Amino acid sequence: MGLSLGVAAAFLREYLDNTLKTPEDIGRFLQTPALALIPSVESMNHRGAGLYAAGSKWLNSGNRHPAAPLGARLYRIDGDNQQHSALSEAFRSLRTSVLLSSAERPPRALLVTSAQPEEGKTTISINLAISLAQLGHRTLLIDGDMRRPCIHKAFDIPDRPGLVSYLTGQQDWTAIVQPTGIEGLDALVCGPVPPNPVELLASARMRALIHQAMAAYNCVIIDSPPMLNVADSRILATLVEGILLVVEGGVTPRELVQRAQAHAREVGGNVIGVVLNNLDVRADDYYYSRFYGYHYYSQKPEEDGSGG
């Protein structure tokens, strides 16, 4: 009887779970490819494999810390020994998927957004930009989230002047782009938070910025607010060549993701794919087992004891 009740409870829980957890879920409910699966650093560390998170730089309120507290969601993959980090490998996989997302050429201007807040879209934006720069693509990262800007915190650079200064006609954007300290990667921070972000993003100057940036850089990545909360992302969706939708795996209800995707397509946006973010790789699930393989492929020969 206990076994029967346990099986019934498991099936009931699965039936009531309306979140997206696997690439198959993405394909079934969104008819959109899953471009990458990004594991959570906490779950990788709890597996006891220190090299999983090695090389990532945790960021909390703009200050780099070697071991960030739980809940710090911004991290970078460009730390020491990052080539041996499964987290870096996951972002390299995302980079490859983005570059191969179009038959002719990859989108040069990419909007990174999500259905709701706290799904990790800024972390995805930062590390995708870093990964592209590491491959030799000259990249510009734009902080298009004028309500909660934080790109400047990720790179410890001044928070002004920035995008708002350009959109209000105070300065030319080329004069306020800042180096991030990573070769090939520049950043255009938000600047002072404006009272009217929608009007600024809908201006002709914003459209001109993206066109000029695409001519000056190989890749332009724009971090934006969630799609369902405000109109900002829907405006930016009309100005870029591709949209990357970030979904926190096992957390975000699929109905919200479907609405976000519909909003993007209603304005003519091109959703190239979905990133399942913050996955718990401790789960004994077939779909997450691919992350365990990162440990094998990221081993140094002298570490695995086999010599080859």
C-alpha positions in Angstrom: 0.0 0.0 0.0 2.8 2.4 0.8 4.5 1.7 -2.5 1.3 2.2 -4.4 0.7 5.5 -2.6 4.2 6.6 -3.3 3.9 5.9 -7.0 0.5 7.6 -7.1 2.0 10.7 -5.4 4.9 10.8 -7.9 2.5 10.7 -10.8 0.3 13.4 -9.3 3.2 15.6 -8.7 4.4 15.2 -12.2 0.9 15.9 -13.5 0.5 19.1 -11.5 4.0 20.3 -12.4 3.5 23.0 -15.1 7.2 24.1 -15.4 9.7 23.6 -18.1 12.6 21.3 -17.2 13.9 19.6 -20.3 14.6 20.4 -24.0 11.7 18.1 -24.8 9.4 20.4 -22.7 10.6 23.4 -24.7 10.0 21.7 -28.0 6.6 20.4 -27.0 5.1 23.5 -25.5 7.0 26.3 -27.3 7.9 24.8 -30.6 11.3 26.5 -30.2 14.7 24.9 -29.8 16.5 24.8 -26.5 19.8 26.3 -27.2 21.6 25.4 -24.0 21.1 24.1 -20.5 22.9 26.1 -17.8 23.5 24.4 -14.5 23.3 26.2 -11.2 26.6 26.8 -9.5 25.2 25.8 -6.1 24.2 22.3 -7.3 27.5 21.7 -9.0 29.4 22.7 -5.9 27.2 20.4 -3.7 28.2 17.5 -6.0 31.6 17.9 -4.5 33.4 18.6 -7.8 35.2 21.9 -7.2 36.3 22.3 -10.7 32.7 22.6 -11.9 32.5 26.2 -10.6 36.2 26.9 -10.8 37.0 29.9 -12.9 33.7 31.6 -12.3 33.7 35.0 -10.7 30.9 35.6 -8.2 29.6 39.1 -8.1 27.6 40.6 -5.3 26.7 44.3 -5.4 29.5 44.9 -7.9 32.3 43.5 -5.7 34.1 40.3 -6.8 34.2 37.7 -4.2 36.0 34.3 -4.4 33.1 32.5 -2.7 29.8 34.3 -3.0 26.9 33.6 -0.6 23.9 31.7 -1.7 21.5 33.9 -3.6 24.1 35.9 -5.4 22.9 35.3 -9.0 25.5 37.3 -11.0 28.6 35.3 -11.9 31.3 35.5 -14.6 33.1 32.7 -16.4 36.4 34.5 -17.0 38.2 33.7 -13.8 41.4 31.7 -13.4 41.3 28.1 -14.8 38.0 28.9 -16.5 38.8 26.4 -19.3 38.3 23.6 -16.7 34.9 24.9 -15.6 31.7 23.0 -16.6 29.9 26.4 -16.3 32.2 27.8 -19.0 31.6 24.7 -21.1 27.8 25.3 -20.8 28.2 28.9 -22.1 30.4 27.7 -24.9 27.6 25.4 -25.9 25.2 28.3 -25.8 27.6 30.4 -27.9 27.8 27.7 -30.5 24.0 27.3 -30.7 23.6 31.1 -31.2 26.3 31.2 -33.9 24.6 28.2 -35.7 21.0 29.4 -35.2 20.6 30.8 -38.7 21.4 29.1 -42.0 22.9 32.2 -43.5 24.6 34.1 -40.7 24.1 34.4 -36.9 22.1 37.3 -35.5 24.4 40.3 -35.0 22.1 42.0 -32.6 20.6 39.7 -29.9 18.1 40.6 -27.2 18.2 38.6 -24.0 15.0 38.6 -22.0 12.8 36.4 -19.8 9.1 36.0 -18.9 9.5 37.3 -15.3 12.2 38.7 -13.0 15.0 36.7 -11.3 15.4 34.1 -14.1 19.1 34.9 -14.7 18.9 36.8 -18.0 21.6 39.3 -17.0 23.9 36.5 -16.0 23.2 34.9 -19.4 23.8 38.2 -21.2 27.2 38.8 -19.4 28.6 35.3 -20.0 27.4 34.9 -23.5 29.1 38.2 -24.3 32.3 37.1 -22.6 32.2 33.7 -24.4 31.8 35.5 -27.8 34.7 37.8 -27.0 36.9 34.8 -26.0 36.2 33.3 -29.5 37.5 36.5 -31.1 34.2 38.2 -31.9 34.3 41.9 -31.1 31.2 42.3 -28.9 29.3 45.2 -27.4 27.1 44.5 -24.3 24.3 47.1 -23.8 22.4 47.5 -20.6 18.9 48.0 -21.9 17.3 47.4 -18.5 16.6 50.9 -17.4 14.6 49.9 -14.4 17.2 47.6 -12.7 20.5 48.2 -14.4 23.5 46.1 -13.2 25.9 45.5 -16.1 28.2 48.1 -14.5 28.3 46.0 -11.3 29.3 42.9 -13.2 32.5 44.6 -14.6 33.2 47.1 -11.8 32.9 50.1 -14.1 31.3 53.5 -13.6 27.5 53.5 -13.9 27.4 56.7 -15.9 27.4 58.2 -18.5 25.6 55.6 -20.4 22.7 54.7 -22.8 20.4 57.2 -21.2 23.0 60.0 -21.8 23.1 59.1 -25.5 19.3 58.7 -25.9 18.7 62.1 -24.3 21.1 63.7 -26.8 23.8 64.6 -24.3 26.6 62.5 -25.8 27.5 60.3 -28.7 27.4 56.6 -27.9 30.9 55.9 -29.2 32.3 58.3 -26.6 30.7 56.6 -23.6 31.4 52.9 -24.4 33.6 51.5 -21.7 36.2 48.6 -21.9 35.3 45.8 -19.6 38.8 44.5 -19.1 38.2 41.6 -21.4 39.8 41.8 -24.8 37.2 42.3 -27.5 34.3 43.1 -25.1 33.0 46.6 -24.5 30.0 47.7 -22.5 27.5 50.5 -22.8 26.0 50.9 -19.3 22.5 52.3 -18.6 23.5 55.5 -16.9 21.1 57.4 -14.7 17.7 55.6 -14.3 15.2 57.7 -16.3 11.5 58.3 -15.5 10.4 57.4 -19.1 12.3 54.4 -20.3 9.7 53.3 -22.8 9.8 56.7 -24.7 13.6 56.6 -24.8 13.8 53.0 -26.1 11.2 53.8 -28.8 13.1 56.8 -30.1 14.9 57.0 -33.4 18.2 57.4 -31.6 17.9 53.9 -30.1 17.3 52.4 -33.6 20.2 54.3 -34.9 22.4 53.1 -32.1 21.7 49.4 -32.8 22.4 49.9 -36.6 25.6 51.7 -36.0 26.7 49.2 -33.3 26.1 46.3 -35.7 28.4 48.0 -38.2 31.2 48.6 -35.6 31.0 45.2 -33.8 30.6 41.6 -34.7 28.0 41.0 -32.0 25.7 43.2 -30.0 24.1 41.8 -26.9 21.3 43.7 -25.2 20.2 42.9 -21.6 16.5 43.9 -21.2 13.7 43.8 -18.6 11.3 40.8 -18.4 8.9 40.6 -21.4 5.7 40.4 -19.3 6.4 43.1 -16.8 6.9 46.2 -18.9 6.8 47.2 -22.6 10.5 47.8 -22.9 11.5 44.4 -24.2 8.7 44.4 -26.8 10.0 47.7 -28.1 13.6 46.3 -28.2 12.4 43.1 -29.9 11.5 45.1 -33.0 15.1 46.5 -33.3 17.2 43.3 -33.1 17.8 40.3 -35.3 17.2 37.7 -32.7 15.7 37.1 -29.2 17.0 34.7 -26.6 14.4 33.7 -24.0 15.8 32.7 -20.6 13.7 30.3 -18.5 14.6 29.1 -15.0 14.2 25.4 -15.3 11.7 23.8 -13.0 10.5 27.1 -11.7 8.8 29.3 -14.3 5.3 28.2 -15.3 5.1 27.3 -18.9 2.0 29.5 -19.4 4.1 32.6 -18.6 6.8 31.5 -21.0 4.2 30.9 -23.7 2.8 34.4 -23.1 6.3 36.0 -23.3 7.0 34.2 -26.5 3.6 35.3 -27.9 4.3 38.9 -27.0 7.7 38.8 -28.8 6.2 37.4 -31.9 3.2 39.7 -31.9 5.6 42.6 -32.5 7.5 40.7 -35.2 10.4 39.6 -33.0 12.5 36.6 -34.0 12.8 34.2 -31.0 15.8 32.0 -32.0 15.6 29.8 -28.9 15.3 29.2 -25.2 18.0 28.9 -22.5 17.1 26.6 -19.6 18.9 28.3 -16.7 19.8 27.4 -13.2 19.2 23.7 -13.5 19.8 21.4 -10.5 22.3 18.9 -11.8 22.0 16.9 -8.6 18.6 15.5 -9.9 18.8 11.9 -10.8 17.4 12.5 -14.3 18.5 11.5 -17.7 18.3 15.0 -19.1 20.7 16.4 -16.5 23.2 13.6 -16.8 24.9 15.4 -19.7 26.3 17.8 -17.1 28.0 15.0 -15.3 29.9 14.4 -18.5 31.4 17.8 -18.2 33.5 16.5 -15.3 35.1 13.9 -17.6 35.7 16.2 -20.6 37.1 19.0 -18.3 39.5 16.8 -16.5 43.2 17.4 -16.8 45.1 14.2 -17.8 47.0 14.2 -14.5 43.8 14.5 -12.6 42.0 11.5 -14.0 44.8 9.1 -13.2 44.7 7.4 -16.5 47.4 9.5 -18.3 45.3 9.7 -21.4 
